[in-house]
Structure formats: structure tokens, C-alpha cells
């Protein structure tokens, strides 16, 4: 997933993508621990995807004006 693709997603889609990607990463780690992982490079790709998603999420959260209560 490229950063341009992530920036096109809505806030809800980014949040859902973070959850989905983390779940897939968890499943791959389980496969790795049992010796069933076929593509170890996928772990690195997913970690980078999570970082991209969280970066965009954080950028959006800090760019919105805050209201003082």
C-alpha cells in the first residue's frame, strides 16, 4: 500500500485498515512461530503498511483544529 493510496482513504477506512492489517500481521506471526510461514517478507511489508496508516491517522488528528473546553 502506497502513501498516496492511504491518503485517499477516509478516516474510518484508515482506522479499519489499521485493524485489518494488524490482524493479518498477528496471523502471520502465528504462522511463523509454527513454521508454516511461506512468505517471510510479507511481515516486513505489513509492518510498513501499519506505520504508513498510523502516520496518516496521526497527521489528520493533529491537523484538525482543537476546541478548548
PyMOL commands that set and color helices and strands:
alter all, ss='L'
color gray80, all
select helices_A, chain A and resi 3-8+11-33+41-63
alter helices_A, ss='H'
color red, helices_A
deselect
rebuild
show_as cartoon
